């Protein structure tokens, strides 16, 4: 049996004077006597003092960057700066060597692009080990938040015959061979002969199925993978990503906004309270990376400042109509500084959302009551017959992080909206029946998990907050 003590455990309550065994990967050497070790348990490292008289020079030379080692020795108070304690090595074993002549990673700063190309090793770096510890933290906090508030975790289908968003950019699921798929009389592929007896795809959302759960269990949430076949290579898009979608019965748009604000603050607070060392490291990394950039190219605030900006401020709440009016009367708009034009009826772009948050309100913003023509069929039609009870939560730097709505519970209005937007009633007969039999007001929202992790970690590209990114021309591992 392998017996060791994790570095995080040692640093929380250092057992000074005791013999400890630690195992990890070498992050650096300070001179030829001080080895810096990290085992992934936290962002912090442990310094190991290696006596050149006790260990032969060849052994020490063989311990390269990211080599895996086992060290047994006495934990003592450090005499040098930069660490409180250190281990005086008595036993030293190389568990796994690295040859720097062939190892892709080197003990120097690497570009994000290079690390993505060598994804099997990127979690060993300081940056990515912090990112993925924080990804875990956010996932844990999500489940804890909903469990503690009486929500039930609902697993919704990954394979579905429905397109909840109406986007049409979905990955098809089929057992047919491309060259021998059966055809109907019109020459189209006959999916009636396929495995499921109909055309199926990978899901873009579990929301519609979550409504089934909410209208029976009261409060549910989904947390699972979703897929978009959007041919986009931007820093904001993934083909496979995770979504959190709570759905609550007997609730309206105001309940929905309250839940979204409280939820966001909880997730960020959890990370600040439990993973501060990782956040401090990533904050310092951003400062270093942006120190030579022009002011207008830097982030609006430091990472920790930005997280506290969300946690400590009440979110401003405005209507879409008010947002459009504010933007059109703003100095940047009048001086032509926005790239995208603004008018009532068009969707807000990230630059508009960020102006509202960072410049005008100086706090997170929730925009509600969007034009019905730019929102989904299931959103509740407002009394003005022009807008729907939809809402978006806007953060600094990243723009929209949550989109939600009160759902349309009136069967006749829902049917009309489906007809207007070309949604086939026969495909969603079960969805309509939720209104026919025992329907009730209900609401919910969707939070892109990677979008939230990207915000909390400050990473510039969403591909860097998911372990194995899927995007156009990218399906490694």
C-alpha positions as CSV (number, residue, x, y, z in Angstrom):
1,X,0.0,0.0,0.0
2,X,1.3,3.5,-0.9
3,X,1.2,5.8,2.1
4,X,1.7,9.5,1.6
5,X,0.4,12.9,2.9
6,X,-1.0,15.4,0.5
7,X,0.7,18.7,0.4
8,X,-2.5,20.6,1.0
9,X,-3.0,18.7,4.2
10,X,0.6,19.4,5.4
11,X,0.3,23.1,4.7
12,X,-3.1,23.5,6.5
13,X,-1.6,22.2,9.8
14,X,2.1,21.7,9.4
15,X,3.4,18.8,11.7
16,X,6.7,20.5,12.4
17,X,9.4,18.0,13.4
18,X,7.6,14.9,12.1
19,X,8.6,12.7,9.3
20,X,6.4,12.9,6.3
21,X,6.2,11.2,2.9
22,X,5.0,13.3,0.0
23,X,4.7,12.4,-3.7
24,X,4.2,14.7,-6.6
25,X,5.7,16.4,-9.7
26,X,8.7,18.7,-9.8
27,X,7.6,22.2,-10.7
28,X,11.1,23.8,-10.5
29,X,14.5,23.7,-9.0
30,X,15.9,26.6,-7.0
31,X,19.6,26.2,-7.4
32,X,20.7,22.6,-7.2
33,X,19.5,21.9,-3.6
34,X,15.9,23.1,-3.4
35,X,13.2,21.1,-5.3
36,X,9.7,22.6,-5.7
37,X,7.1,19.9,-5.5
38,X,3.3,20.0,-6.3
39,X,0.9,17.0,-6.1
40,X,-2.2,18.7,-7.4
41,X,-4.0,19.0,-4.1
42,X,-3.7,22.8,-4.1
43,X,-2.1,25.6,-5.9
44,X,0.6,25.7,-3.3
45,X,3.9,23.9,-3.5
46,X,6.2,22.3,-1.0
47,X,10.0,23.0,-1.0
48,X,12.2,19.9,-0.5
49,X,15.8,20.4,0.5
50,X,18.0,17.8,-1.2
51,X,21.5,17.4,0.4
52,X,24.1,16.9,-2.3
53,X,26.3,14.9,0.0
54,X,23.5,12.4,0.9
55,X,22.2,11.9,-2.7
56,X,24.6,11.3,-5.6
57,X,24.8,13.9,-8.3
58,X,23.5,11.6,-11.0
59,X,20.3,10.9,-9.1
60,X,19.7,14.6,-8.6
61,X,20.4,15.4,-12.3
62,X,17.8,12.8,-13.3
63,X,15.0,14.6,-11.5
64,X,13.9,16.9,-14.4
65,X,10.9,19.2,-14.9
66,X,7.6,17.4,-14.1
67,X,9.4,14.2,-13.0
68,X,7.3,12.3,-10.5
69,X,9.1,11.7,-7.2
70,X,8.5,10.3,-3.7
71,X,10.2,12.1,-0.8
72,X,10.4,11.1,2.8
73,X,12.0,13.5,5.3
74,X,11.5,15.8,8.3
75,X,9.2,18.8,8.0
76,X,10.9,21.9,9.4
77,X,10.3,25.6,9.5
78,X,12.0,27.1,6.5
79,X,15.0,29.4,6.9
80,X,14.5,31.0,3.5
81,X,11.9,33.4,2.1
82,X,8.9,32.3,0.1
83,X,7.7,29.4,2.2
84,X,6.8,28.7,5.8
85,X,7.9,25.1,5.9
86,X,10.1,22.7,4.0
87,X,11.1,19.0,4.0
88,X,14.6,17.9,4.6
89,X,14.8,14.9,2.3
90,X,16.1,11.6,3.9
91,X,14.8,9.3,1.2
92,X,14.3,10.2,-2.5
93,X,12.8,7.9,-5.2
94,X,12.2,8.8,-8.8
95,X,8.8,7.4,-9.8
96,X,8.7,8.7,-13.3
97,X,11.5,10.4,-15.2
98,X,11.2,13.2,-17.9
99,X,13.7,13.7,-20.6
100,X,13.7,17.4,-21.4
101,X,15.2,16.7,-24.8
102,X,11.9,15.0,-25.9
103,X,9.3,16.2,-23.3
104,X,7.0,18.7,-25.0
105,X,6.7,21.0,-21.9
106,X,9.7,23.0,-20.8
107,X,10.3,24.9,-17.5
108,X,9.3,28.2,-19.1
109,X,6.1,30.1,-20.0
110,X,4.1,28.3,-22.7
111,X,1.4,29.7,-25.0
112,X,-2.2,28.6,-24.5
113,X,-2.2,27.4,-28.1
114,X,0.9,25.2,-27.5
115,X,-0.7,23.7,-24.3
116,X,-3.9,22.9,-26.1
117,X,-1.9,21.0,-28.7
118,X,-0.3,19.0,-25.8
119,X,-3.5,18.6,-23.8
120,X,-2.3,15.4,-22.2
121,X,0.2,17.4,-20.2
122,X,-1.4,20.8,-19.7
123,X,-3.1,20.0,-16.4
124,X,0.4,19.7,-14.9
125,X,1.0,23.4,-15.3
126,X,0.3,25.9,-12.6
127,X,-2.4,27.6,-14.6
128,X,-4.4,24.6,-15.7
129,X,-4.2,22.8,-12.4
130,X,-5.8,25.9,-10.8
131,X,-8.4,26.1,-13.5
132,X,-9.5,22.5,-13.2
133,X,-9.5,22.6,-9.4
134,X,-11.9,25.6,-9.7
135,X,-14.0,23.7,-12.3
136,X,-14.5,21.0,-9.7
137,X,-15.3,23.6,-7.1
138,X,-18.0,25.2,-9.2
139,X,-19.5,21.8,-10.1
140,X,-19.6,20.8,-6.4
141,X,-21.1,24.2,-5.4
142,X,-23.8,23.8,-8.1
143,X,-25.0,20.5,-6.7
144,X,-24.7,21.6,-3.1
145,X,-26.7,24.8,-3.8
146,X,-29.7,23.1,-5.3
147,X,-29.6,20.1,-2.9
148,X,-29.6,22.5,0.1
149,X,-32.6,24.3,-1.3
150,X,-34.8,21.3,-2.0
151,X,-34.2,20.9,-5.8
152,X,-34.1,17.4,-7.3
153,X,-31.4,16.5,-9.8
154,X,-33.0,15.3,-13.0
155,X,-31.0,13.5,-15.7
156,X,-32.5,14.6,-19.0
157,X,-31.8,12.8,-22.3
158,X,-28.6,13.3,-24.3
159,X,-30.3,11.8,-27.4
160,X,-33.5,13.6,-28.3
161,X,-36.0,14.1,-31.1
162,X,-36.6,17.7,-30.1
163,X,-34.8,20.9,-30.8
164,X,-35.5,23.1,-27.8
165,X,-33.9,26.2,-29.3
166,X,-35.1,25.9,-32.8
167,X,-31.6,26.5,-34.0
168,X,-31.3,23.5,-36.3
169,X,-27.5,23.2,-35.6
170,X,-27.6,19.8,-34.1
171,X,-25.5,16.6,-34.3
172,X,-27.5,13.8,-35.8
173,X,-27.5,10.4,-34.1
174,X,-28.0,7.4,-36.5
175,X,-26.9,3.8,-37.0
176,X,-27.1,4.2,-40.8
177,X,-24.0,3.9,-42.9
178,X,-23.6,7.0,-45.0
179,X,-23.5,5.2,-48.3
180,X,-26.3,2.7,-47.7
181,X,-29.0,4.6,-45.7
182,X,-32.5,3.6,-46.8
183,X,-34.5,6.2,-48.8
184,X,-38.1,7.1,-49.0
185,X,-40.1,7.7,-52.2
186,X,-38.9,11.3,-52.3
187,X,-35.3,10.2,-52.1
188,X,-34.7,11.5,-48.6
189,X,-33.1,9.3,-45.9
190,X,-35.9,7.3,-44.2
191,X,-35.2,7.7,-40.5
192,X,-38.3,5.7,-39.8
193,X,-36.1,2.6,-40.3
194,X,-33.4,3.9,-38.0
195,X,-32.7,2.6,-34.5
196,X,-35.2,4.9,-32.8
197,X,-37.7,4.9,-35.6
198,X,-37.3,8.6,-36.1
199,X,-34.7,11.3,-36.6
200,X,-32.7,11.9,-33.5
201,X,-29.9,14.3,-32.4
202,X,-27.6,15.1,-29.5
203,X,-29.5,17.5,-27.2
204,X,-28.9,21.3,-27.2
205,X,-30.9,21.7,-23.9
206,X,-32.6,19.6,-21.3
207,X,-35.1,22.4,-20.5
208,X,-38.2,21.0,-22.1
209,X,-37.8,17.7,-20.3
210,X,-37.0,19.6,-17.1
211,X,-40.4,21.2,-17.3
212,X,-41.9,17.7,-17.0
213,X,-40.0,17.3,-13.7
214,X,-40.9,20.7,-12.3
215,X,-44.6,20.2,-13.0
216,X,-44.5,17.1,-10.8
217,X,-41.7,17.5,-8.3
218,X,-41.9,21.3,-7.9
219,X,-38.2,22.2,-8.2
220,X,-35.7,20.3,-10.4
221,X,-32.4,21.1,-12.1
222,X,-30.3,19.5,-14.8
223,X,-26.6,19.4,-15.1
224,X,-25.3,17.6,-18.1
225,X,-23.6,17.7,-21.5
226,X,-25.2,19.6,-24.4
227,X,-24.1,19.9,-28.0
228,X,-24.2,22.5,-30.8
229,X,-23.0,21.8,-34.3
230,X,-22.2,25.5,-34.9
231,X,-19.2,25.9,-37.2
232,X,-17.5,28.5,-35.0
233,X,-13.9,28.8,-34.0
234,X,-14.3,31.8,-31.7
235,X,-13.0,31.9,-28.1
236,X,-16.6,31.7,-26.8
237,X,-17.9,28.6,-28.5
238,X,-17.6,24.8,-27.9
239,X,-19.4,22.0,-29.7
240,X,-19.7,20.0,-26.5
241,X,-20.4,21.8,-23.2
242,X,-22.3,21.5,-20.0
243,X,-25.5,23.2,-19.0
244,X,-27.2,23.8,-15.7
245,X,-30.9,24.3,-16.1
246,X,-33.1,24.8,-13.0
247,X,-36.9,24.7,-13.4
248,X,-39.3,25.8,-10.7
249,X,-43.1,25.4,-10.6
250,X,-45.4,28.1,-9.2
251,X,-42.9,30.8,-10.2
252,X,-42.8,33.9,-12.4
253,X,-40.1,36.0,-14.0
254,X,-39.3,37.8,-10.7
255,X,-38.8,34.5,-8.9
256,X,-36.5,33.4,-11.8
257,X,-34.4,36.6,-11.5
258,X,-34.1,36.2,-7.7
259,X,-32.9,32.6,-8.1
260,X,-30.4,33.5,-10.8
261,X,-28.8,36.3,-8.8
262,X,-28.6,34.3,-5.6
263,X,-27.2,31.3,-7.5
264,X,-24.4,33.3,-9.2
265,X,-23.3,34.9,-5.9
266,X,-23.3,31.5,-4.2
267,X,-21.0,29.9,-6.8
268,X,-18.5,32.7,-6.7
269,X,-18.5,33.0,-2.9
270,X,-17.9,29.3,-2.6
271,X,-14.8,29.6,-4.7
272,X,-13.5,32.7,-2.9
273,X,-13.9,31.0,0.5
274,X,-12.5,27.6,-0.5
275,X,-10.1,28.1,-3.4
276,X,-8.6,31.5,-2.7
277,X,-5.0,30.4,-3.4
278,X,-5.9,29.3,-6.9
279,X,-7.8,32.5,-7.6
280,X,-4.9,34.6,-6.3
281,X,-2.5,32.7,-8.6
282,X,-4.8,33.3,-11.6
283,X,-5.3,36.9,-10.7
284,X,-1.5,37.5,-10.6
285,X,-1.1,35.6,-13.9
286,X,-3.6,38.0,-15.6
287,X,-1.8,41.1,-14.2
288,X,1.5,39.8,-15.5
289,X,0.1,38.9,-18.9
290,X,-1.5,42.3,-19.4
291,X,1.0,44.6,-17.9
292,X,2.4,45.7,-21.3
293,X,-0.9,46.0,-23.0
294,X,-2.5,49.4,-23.7
295,X,-5.1,50.4,-21.1
296,X,-8.0,49.9,-23.5
297,X,-6.9,46.3,-24.2
298,X,-6.7,45.3,-20.5
299,X,-9.6,43.8,-18.5
300,X,-11.8,46.3,-16.7
301,X,-10.6,45.1,-13.3
302,X,-8.5,42.4,-11.7
303,X,-9.9,38.9,-11.3
304,X,-10.5,39.0,-7.6
305,X,-11.9,42.5,-7.8
306,X,-14.3,41.3,-10.6
307,X,-15.5,38.4,-8.6
308,X,-16.2,40.6,-5.5
309,X,-17.9,43.1,-7.9
310,X,-20.5,40.4,-8.6
311,X,-20.8,39.1,-5.0
312,X,-21.0,42.5,-3.2
313,X,-23.4,44.4,-5.5
314,X,-27.1,44.0,-5.9
315,X,-27.9,43.3,-9.6
316,X,-29.5,46.2,-11.5
317,X,-32.7,45.2,-13.2
318,X,-34.0,46.9,-16.3
319,X,-36.2,46.1,-19.2
320,X,-34.9,45.5,-22.7
321,X,-36.6,48.7,-23.8
322,X,-34.8,50.7,-21.1
323,X,-31.5,49.1,-22.1
324,X,-31.9,50.1,-25.7
325,X,-32.8,53.7,-24.7
326,X,-29.7,53.9,-22.4
327,X,-27.4,52.6,-25.0
328,X,-28.7,54.9,-27.8
329,X,-28.4,58.0,-25.5
330,X,-24.8,57.0,-24.4
331,X,-21.7,58.9,-25.4
332,X,-20.0,55.8,-27.0
333,X,-23.1,55.3,-29.2
334,X,-23.4,58.9,-30.2
335,X,-19.6,59.0,-31.0
336,X,-19.8,55.8,-33.1
337,X,-17.6,53.7,-30.8
338,X,-19.8,50.6,-30.8
339,X,-19.2,48.2,-33.6
340,X,-22.8,47.0,-33.8
341,X,-25.8,49.2,-34.4
342,X,-28.6,49.3,-31.8
343,X,-32.4,49.6,-32.4
344,X,-35.5,48.2,-30.7
345,X,-35.9,44.6,-31.9
346,X,-32.3,43.6,-32.3
347,X,-30.4,41.5,-29.8
348,X,-27.8,43.1,-27.6
349,X,-24.2,42.4,-28.4
350,X,-21.4,41.7,-25.8
351,X,-20.1,45.3,-26.2
352,X,-23.5,46.7,-25.3
353,X,-23.9,44.3,-22.4
354,X,-20.5,45.2,-21.0
355,X,-21.2,48.9,-21.3
356,X,-24.3,48.5,-19.2
357,X,-22.4,46.6,-16.6
358,X,-19.0,48.2,-16.5
359,X,-19.7,51.8,-17.4
360,X,-23.3,52.7,-16.7
361,X,-24.6,50.8,-13.7
362,X,-21.2,49.6,-12.4
363,X,-22.8,46.4,-11.2
364,X,-24.1,43.2,-12.7
365,X,-27.3,43.7,-14.7
366,X,-30.4,41.7,-15.4
367,X,-32.3,42.7,-18.6
368,X,-35.9,41.5,-18.9
369,X,-38.8,41.6,-21.3
370,X,-37.2,41.1,-24.7
371,X,-39.0,41.4,-28.1
372,X,-40.9,38.2,-28.8
373,X,-39.4,37.8,-32.3
374,X,-35.8,37.3,-31.0
375,X,-36.7,34.8,-28.3
376,X,-37.9,31.2,-28.1
377,X,-41.5,30.0,-28.6
378,X,-41.8,28.7,-25.0
379,X,-41.3,32.1,-23.3
380,X,-44.4,33.7,-21.8
381,X,-46.0,36.4,-23.9
382,X,-46.4,39.7,-22.0
383,X,-49.6,41.7,-22.0
384,X,-48.2,44.2,-24.6
385,X,-48.1,41.4,-27.2
386,X,-44.7,42.6,-28.2
387,X,-42.4,41.2,-25.6
388,X,-41.9,38.0,-23.6
389,X,-41.0,37.4,-19.9
390,X,-37.4,36.6,-20.7
391,X,-34.3,37.7,-18.8
392,X,-30.5,37.7,-19.3
393,X,-27.9,38.1,-16.5
394,X,-25.0,40.2,-17.6
395,X,-21.5,40.2,-16.0
396,X,-18.4,42.4,-16.5
397,X,-15.9,41.3,-19.1
398,X,-17.9,38.4,-20.4
399,X,-21.4,39.7,-21.0
400,X,-24.3,37.3,-20.8
401,X,-23.9,34.3,-18.4
402,X,-27.5,33.3,-17.9
403,X,-30.6,33.3,-20.1
404,X,-34.0,32.4,-18.7
405,X,-37.7,33.1,-18.8
406,X,-41.1,32.5,-17.4
407,X,-42.5,29.7,-19.5
408,X,-45.8,30.0,-21.4
409,X,-48.3,28.0,-19.4
410,X,-51.4,29.1,-21.5
411,X,-52.0,26.3,-24.0
412,X,-53.8,28.5,-26.5
413,X,-51.1,31.2,-26.5
414,X,-48.3,28.5,-26.7
415,X,-50.0,26.9,-29.7
416,X,-50.2,30.3,-31.4
417,X,-46.5,31.0,-30.7
418,X,-45.5,27.6,-32.1
419,X,-47.4,28.3,-35.3
420,X,-45.8,31.7,-35.7
421,X,-42.3,30.3,-35.2
422,X,-42.8,27.2,-37.3
423,X,-42.5,24.7,-34.5
424,X,-44.4,21.4,-35.3
425,X,-47.1,20.7,-32.8
426,X,-47.1,17.0,-33.4
427,X,-43.4,16.7,-32.4
428,X,-44.2,18.4,-29.1
429,X,-47.6,17.0,-28.3
430,X,-46.4,15.9,-24.9
431,X,-45.2,19.4,-24.2
432,X,-48.6,20.9,-24.9
433,X,-50.2,18.3,-22.7
434,X,-48.3,19.7,-19.8
435,X,-50.5,22.7,-20.2
436,X,-53.7,20.8,-21.0
437,X,-53.6,18.7,-17.8
438,X,-52.6,20.3,-14.5
439,X,-50.5,23.1,-16.0
440,X,-49.1,25.9,-13.7
441,X,-47.0,29.0,-13.9
442,X,-43.3,28.0,-14.0
443,X,-39.9,29.5,-14.8
444,X,-36.3,28.6,-15.3
445,X,-33.0,29.5,-16.8
446,X,-29.9,28.1,-18.4
447,X,-26.3,28.7,-17.2
448,X,-23.4,27.5,-19.5
449,X,-21.1,25.8,-17.0
450,X,-18.0,26.6,-19.0
451,X,-19.0,30.2,-19.3
452,X,-19.2,30.5,-15.5
453,X,-15.9,28.7,-15.0
454,X,-14.3,31.0,-17.6
455,X,-15.6,34.0,-15.7
456,X,-14.4,32.7,-12.3
457,X,-10.9,31.7,-13.6
458,X,-10.4,34.7,-15.9
459,X,-9.3,32.5,-18.8
460,X,-9.6,34.2,-22.2
461,X,-10.7,31.2,-24.2
462,X,-13.5,28.8,-23.3
463,X,-11.5,25.9,-24.6
464,X,-9.2,26.3,-21.7
465,X,-11.8,25.6,-19.0
466,X,-12.9,22.2,-20.3
467,X,-10.5,19.2,-20.0
468,X,-11.0,17.9,-23.5
469,X,-12.5,20.6,-25.8
470,X,-14.7,19.7,-28.8
471,X,-14.8,22.3,-31.6
472,X,-14.6,22.3,-35.4
473,X,-11.7,20.1,-36.5
474,X,-10.9,19.3,-32.8
475,X,-11.9,16.0,-31.2
476,X,-8.6,14.8,-29.6
477,X,-8.5,12.2,-26.8
